[in-house]
């Protein structure tokens, strides 16, 4: 029997998920990702690495600002601190529940989309750490329909995301 890729420990009213060398923390009462997937409480969750690069933590949710422009601005303006203490543009992981109408008129579809935001002008070390921990986070988030690698602002334009997620079947 193969051991699962992740395990849960209960520590002071939090679950800690160990995936490789990274830990994911979220509250027991309403894990943000499950709230997207099961009860649609959130439209998005943005994850980041902690300052010591040992944990993946929730940076923000749609509770902080529900619109897509809020989400996009949070990604674009994300900051990361380097080992030397310098602050610069930083990568993020995000999960967004993208809803779109089908061009054929058959109704509305939702796709839970994993977005790996790694701007070209972010620090090399930050991009390397985020790239190496991406798969660990994806394994801990079951039910992702699509993955989008975004490196500049055009990659996270609404129309671009919907086109990618819907594979061209969305209404314009």
C-alpha positions as CSV (number, residue, x, y, z in Angstrom):
1,X,0.0,0.0,0.0
2,X,1.4,3.4,-1.0
3,X,1.3,6.1,1.7
4,X,-0.7,9.2,0.8
5,X,1.1,12.3,-0.5
6,X,-0.2,14.4,2.3
7,X,-1.2,14.0,6.0
8,X,-3.2,16.2,8.4
9,X,-2.2,17.1,12.0
10,X,-4.4,19.0,14.3
11,X,-2.5,21.8,16.1
12,X,-4.2,24.5,18.0
13,X,-7.4,24.6,16.0
14,X,-5.6,24.4,12.7
15,X,-4.9,21.6,10.2
16,X,-1.4,21.5,8.9
17,X,-0.9,19.6,5.7
18,X,2.6,18.3,5.0
19,X,3.4,18.1,1.3
20,X,7.0,17.3,0.7
21,X,8.9,20.0,2.7
22,X,6.2,22.6,2.6
23,X,3.4,23.0,5.1
24,X,-0.1,24.3,4.2
25,X,-2.0,26.0,7.0
26,X,-5.7,26.7,7.1
27,X,-8.5,27.0,9.6
28,X,-10.5,23.8,10.4
29,X,-13.8,25.6,10.4
30,X,-13.8,26.6,6.7
31,X,-10.7,25.7,4.7
32,X,-10.8,28.3,1.9
33,X,-10.3,26.0,-1.0
34,X,-13.0,23.6,0.1
35,X,-15.3,26.6,0.5
36,X,-14.7,27.4,-3.2
37,X,-15.3,23.8,-4.2
38,X,-18.2,22.7,-2.0
39,X,-20.3,25.6,-0.9
40,X,-19.1,28.4,-3.2
41,X,-18.4,30.8,-0.3
42,X,-15.3,32.2,-2.0
43,X,-14.7,33.0,-5.6
44,X,-10.9,32.9,-5.2
45,X,-8.1,32.1,-2.8
46,X,-4.6,33.4,-3.2
47,X,-1.7,31.5,-1.6
48,X,1.8,32.6,-0.8
49,X,5.0,31.2,0.8
50,X,5.7,32.5,4.3
51,X,8.7,34.8,4.7
52,X,10.9,31.9,5.8
53,X,9.8,29.9,2.6
54,X,8.7,26.9,4.8
55,X,5.0,27.2,4.6
56,X,2.3,27.8,2.0
57,X,-0.3,30.1,3.6
58,X,-3.5,31.8,2.5
59,X,-2.6,35.4,1.5
60,X,-6.2,36.5,0.8
61,X,-9.6,35.4,-0.3
62,X,-12.6,36.9,-2.1
63,X,-13.9,37.8,1.3
64,X,-11.3,40.6,1.2
65,X,-12.6,41.9,-2.2
66,X,-15.0,39.8,-4.4
67,X,-14.5,41.2,-7.9
68,X,-12.1,39.9,-10.5
69,X,-10.3,43.2,-10.8
70,X,-9.6,43.0,-7.0
71,X,-8.2,39.5,-7.6
72,X,-6.1,40.6,-10.6
73,X,-4.7,43.7,-8.7
74,X,-3.7,41.6,-5.7
75,X,-1.7,39.3,-8.0
76,X,-0.1,42.2,-9.9
77,X,0.8,44.0,-6.7
78,X,2.0,41.0,-4.8
79,X,5.2,41.6,-2.8
80,X,7.9,39.1,-1.7
81,X,10.7,39.6,0.8
82,X,14.1,38.2,-0.2
83,X,16.6,36.6,2.1
84,X,18.4,40.0,2.3
85,X,15.2,41.7,3.3
86,X,14.7,43.5,0.0
87,X,11.0,43.7,-1.0
88,X,10.1,43.3,-4.7
89,X,7.4,41.8,-6.9
90,X,6.5,38.3,-6.0
91,X,5.0,35.2,-7.3
92,X,1.7,33.7,-6.0
93,X,-0.5,30.7,-6.4
94,X,-4.2,31.3,-6.8
95,X,-7.4,29.2,-7.2
96,X,-10.3,31.0,-9.0
97,X,-13.7,29.6,-9.7
98,X,-14.2,30.8,-13.3
99,X,-17.8,31.0,-14.5
100,X,-18.7,31.4,-18.1
101,X,-21.6,31.0,-20.6
102,X,-21.3,28.5,-23.4
103,X,-21.4,30.0,-26.9
104,X,-23.8,27.2,-27.9
105,X,-26.4,28.5,-25.4
106,X,-26.3,25.3,-23.4
107,X,-25.9,27.1,-20.1
108,X,-23.3,28.2,-17.6
109,X,-20.1,26.3,-16.7
110,X,-17.8,26.6,-13.7
111,X,-14.1,25.5,-13.7
112,X,-11.9,25.7,-10.7
113,X,-8.7,27.0,-12.1
114,X,-5.2,26.9,-10.6
115,X,-3.1,30.0,-11.5
116,X,0.6,30.0,-11.0
117,X,1.5,33.7,-11.1
118,X,5.2,34.3,-11.6
119,X,5.8,37.8,-13.1
120,X,8.9,38.1,-15.3
121,X,10.2,40.9,-13.1
122,X,10.1,38.9,-9.9
123,X,13.3,37.8,-8.2
124,X,15.0,34.7,-9.5
125,X,15.2,33.0,-6.1
126,X,11.5,33.7,-5.4
127,X,10.5,32.2,-8.8
128,X,12.6,29.1,-8.2
129,X,11.1,28.4,-4.8
130,X,7.6,28.9,-6.1
131,X,8.2,26.7,-9.1
132,X,9.6,23.9,-6.9
133,X,6.6,24.0,-4.5
134,X,3.8,24.3,-7.1
135,X,3.2,20.5,-7.5
136,X,3.0,20.0,-3.7
137,X,0.2,22.6,-3.5
138,X,-1.6,21.1,-6.5
139,X,-1.6,17.6,-4.9
140,X,-3.2,19.0,-1.8
141,X,-6.1,20.7,-3.8
142,X,-8.2,17.9,-5.4
143,X,-10.6,18.8,-8.1
144,X,-8.7,21.4,-10.1
145,X,-9.9,21.5,-13.7
146,X,-7.3,23.7,-15.3
147,X,-3.8,25.0,-14.7
148,X,-2.7,28.4,-16.1
149,X,0.9,29.6,-15.9
150,X,0.8,33.4,-15.9
151,X,3.9,35.5,-16.3
152,X,2.6,38.9,-17.4
153,X,-0.6,40.9,-17.0
154,X,-2.0,39.8,-20.4
155,X,-2.0,36.2,-19.1
156,X,-4.5,37.1,-16.3
157,X,-6.8,39.3,-18.4
158,X,-10.4,38.0,-17.9
159,X,-10.9,37.2,-21.6
160,X,-7.6,35.4,-21.8
161,X,-8.4,33.2,-18.8
162,X,-11.9,32.4,-20.0
163,X,-10.7,31.5,-23.4
164,X,-8.0,29.1,-21.9
165,X,-10.4,27.6,-19.4
166,X,-13.3,27.1,-21.8
167,X,-11.0,25.9,-24.6
168,X,-12.8,28.4,-26.9
169,X,-16.4,27.3,-26.1
170,X,-17.3,30.4,-24.1
171,X,-19.7,33.0,-25.4
172,X,-18.1,36.4,-26.1
